[in-house]
Amino acid sequence: VTFAQSSLPMALGGAMPLPDILRAQRPGLRILDVAAGSGGYGITLAQASPGSKLTFLDWPNVAAVSKRHADMFGVGDRVTILPGSALALDWGGPYDIVVMGNFFHHFDMPTCVSIAAKAKKALAPVGVFATAEFVADEERNTEPMALHFSVAMPVWTNGRPAYTVSAAASILRDGGF
């Protein structure tokens, strides 16, 4: 909850290019924000898509923070909460966009593949899955933010550093993308 309350500026900054990249300015999109946290990714997409429907998937106490933020940004009336664990719940769908910010790094590869498969299953036939992560280069010697992030990961995730580009590609490919 504390992280969700305090991370909105970071999420909004990371989400700013999404409407253009995903061509999300179309009206009436169905958007799922997985492990929504602050809700910044979903809120940004909902603001770009008039009449869109936004679903926040997160634990109930965290999703309440996402909803408060959506209310502040004028899209709260279009929000539905899907409360619970992203690992355990059926995500429903179909969604035009499934967005997930900084979630894969918490899990091992097989769990990440199952998450990617859930995203694929929840998408409409021409839907888009977008995820943001700190991703390291193959040699782990560039991408300073990913490398700094990797130093912290063993403390937070029982030893998993940030994934490399090829590992992230494998997760998505093995998940059906």
Disulfide bonds with the S-S distance in Angstrom:
none
